[in-house]
Amino acid sequence: MLRKFINREEELRFLEDKYKENGFNFIVIYGRRRIGKTELIKQFIKDKPNIYFLSDKRGTEVNLDRFKGKVSEFLQEPRAELSTFDGAFSYLIKKINNKKLIVCIDEFSYLIEKDNSMPSVFQLIADEMLPNSKVFLILCGSSISLMEEGVLSSKAPLYGRRTGQLRLNALAFK
């Protein structure tokens, strides 16, 4: 079956324009399930250095272990002994030596759902580790309420840190 990516030119252009900017970028992408968020991201990152990570509902420990595997695979090094997401990001930042890198955490809402400290962990990452880097961080989620409350709300630890956001809606019929 041939799958064709269609009609997200505006969103792709937004991401490409942000990617051309120098320095750290933090983009939030959200919208209901099966709307095309993951495919948009995969189209955007396909020809760029990236770590794409799809979270699941098994909790922080399992997701951290899987994320460390993605970091190890990207760096082509043995898996580092790291016990936290901020430790993994700190390690990654040192290793990439100020090169541009996209790090996408897809279904970030699953991490929040299982561990409500995740927004504050990513606040630490965004505030302390990434500002002087060239990392292009994408947090993506399908639970609109969790993404709005846990990431975008003025009461959320990540509030005011994003450099852009996309709420994807259904494609128009035409």
C-alpha positions as CSV (number, residue, x, y, z in Angstrom):
1,M,0.0,0.0,0.0
2,L,1.4,3.4,-1.0
3,R,1.0,6.0,1.6
4,K,1.1,9.6,0.5
5,F,1.6,12.6,2.7
6,I,-0.8,15.4,1.7
7,N,-1.9,18.8,2.7
8,R,0.2,19.8,5.6
9,E,2.4,22.2,3.7
10,E,1.7,25.1,6.0
11,E,2.6,23.1,9.1
12,L,5.7,21.8,7.4
13,R,6.7,25.3,6.4
14,F,6.3,26.5,10.0
15,L,8.6,23.7,11.3
16,E,11.1,24.3,8.5
17,D,11.2,28.0,9.3
18,K,11.7,27.3,13.0
19,Y,14.4,24.8,12.1
20,K,16.3,27.4,10.2
21,E,16.6,29.6,13.2
22,N,19.8,29.4,15.2
23,G,19.8,28.1,18.7
24,F,17.3,26.2,20.8
25,N,13.7,25.7,19.7
26,F,10.9,24.1,21.7
27,I,7.8,23.2,19.7
28,V,4.6,21.7,21.0
29,I,2.4,19.8,18.6
30,Y,-1.0,18.4,19.7
31,G,-4.4,17.4,18.4
32,R,-6.8,14.5,18.6
33,R,-5.8,11.0,17.7
34,R,-5.3,9.9,14.1
35,I,-5.1,13.4,12.8
36,G,-1.6,13.2,11.3
37,K,0.7,14.5,14.0
38,T,3.2,11.7,13.9
39,E,3.3,11.6,10.1
40,L,3.9,15.4,10.0
41,I,6.8,15.0,12.4
42,K,8.3,12.1,10.4
43,Q,8.1,14.1,7.2
44,F,9.8,17.0,8.9
45,I,12.7,15.0,10.4
46,K,13.3,12.5,7.6
47,D,16.4,14.3,6.2
48,K,17.7,15.8,9.4
49,P,19.7,14.5,12.4
50,N,17.1,13.4,14.9
51,I,16.1,11.2,17.8
52,Y,12.4,10.3,17.5
53,F,11.0,8.6,20.6
54,L,7.4,7.3,20.9
55,S,6.4,7.2,24.6
56,D,4.1,4.5,25.8
57,K,1.9,4.0,28.9
58,R,4.4,1.7,30.8
59,G,5.7,4.5,33.0
60,T,8.8,6.6,33.5
61,E,11.3,3.8,34.1
62,V,10.5,1.8,31.0
63,N,10.3,4.9,28.8
64,L,13.6,6.3,30.2
65,D,15.3,2.9,29.4
66,R,13.9,3.0,25.8
67,F,14.9,6.7,25.4
68,K,18.5,5.8,26.5
69,G,18.4,3.1,23.8
70,K,17.5,5.8,21.2
71,V,20.2,8.1,22.4
72,S,22.7,5.2,22.3
73,E,21.6,4.3,18.8
74,F,21.9,7.9,17.6
75,L,25.4,8.3,19.1
76,Q,26.5,4.8,18.0
77,E,27.8,4.2,21.5
78,P,27.0,1.6,24.2
79,R,24.0,2.5,26.4
80,A,25.0,5.0,29.1
81,E,24.0,4.4,32.7
82,L,21.6,7.2,33.3
83,S,18.8,7.3,35.8
84,T,16.7,10.3,34.8
85,F,15.5,12.0,31.7
86,D,17.4,15.2,32.6
87,G,20.5,13.0,33.0
88,A,19.9,11.6,29.5
89,F,19.6,15.1,28.0
90,S,22.7,16.3,29.8
91,Y,24.6,13.4,28.5
92,L,23.3,13.9,25.0
93,I,24.1,17.7,24.9
94,K,27.7,17.0,25.9
95,K,28.0,14.3,23.2
96,I,26.6,16.2,20.3
97,N,29.0,19.1,20.9
98,N,26.7,22.0,19.9
99,K,25.5,20.4,16.6
100,K,21.9,20.8,15.5
101,L,19.7,17.9,16.5
102,I,15.9,17.3,16.6
103,V,14.7,15.5,19.7
104,C,11.0,14.5,19.4
105,I,9.1,13.0,22.3
106,D,5.9,11.7,20.7
107,E,2.9,11.0,22.9
108,F,4.4,13.1,25.7
109,S,0.9,13.0,27.2
110,Y,1.5,9.3,28.1
111,L,4.6,10.4,30.2
112,I,2.5,13.1,32.0
113,E,-0.4,10.6,32.6
114,K,1.9,8.1,34.4
115,D,4.1,10.7,36.1
116,N,2.9,14.2,36.9
117,S,6.5,15.3,37.6
118,M,7.4,15.0,33.9
119,P,6.4,18.6,33.0
120,S,8.7,19.9,35.7
121,V,11.5,17.6,34.6
122,F,11.2,19.0,31.1
123,Q,11.1,22.5,32.6
124,L,14.5,21.7,34.1
125,I,15.7,20.4,30.7
126,A,14.4,23.4,28.8
127,D,15.7,25.9,31.3
128,E,19.1,24.5,32.4
129,M,20.3,22.2,29.6
130,L,19.0,23.3,26.2
131,P,19.0,27.2,26.1
132,N,22.6,27.4,24.8
133,S,22.2,24.3,22.5
134,K,21.0,23.9,18.9
135,V,18.5,21.3,20.0
136,F,15.1,21.4,18.3
137,L,12.8,19.8,20.9
138,I,9.3,18.7,19.9
139,L,6.8,17.5,22.5
140,C,3.8,15.9,20.8
141,G,0.6,14.5,22.3
142,S,-2.8,13.3,21.5
143,S,-4.5,14.0,24.8
144,I,-5.5,17.6,24.2
145,S,-6.5,18.2,27.8
146,L,-3.2,16.8,29.2
147,M,-1.1,18.8,26.7
148,E,-3.0,22.0,27.4
149,E,-3.0,21.5,31.2
150,G,0.5,19.9,31.5
151,V,2.4,21.9,28.9
152,L,0.6,25.0,27.6
153,S,-1.4,26.2,30.6
154,S,-0.2,29.3,32.5
155,K,-0.1,27.1,35.6
156,A,2.1,24.4,33.9
157,P,5.8,24.2,34.6
158,L,6.6,24.5,30.9
159,Y,4.5,27.6,30.4
160,G,6.3,30.3,28.5
161,R,9.2,28.1,27.3
162,R,7.9,27.0,23.9
163,T,9.0,28.9,20.9
164,G,6.1,27.6,18.8
165,Q,3.1,25.4,18.8
166,L,0.8,23.6,16.4
167,R,-2.7,22.3,17.1
168,L,-3.5,20.0,14.3
169,N,-7.1,19.8,13.2
170,A,-8.7,17.4,10.7
171,L,-7.9,18.0,7.0
172,A,-10.5,19.9,5.1
173,F,-12.4,17.6,2.7
174,K,-11.4,19.5,-0.4
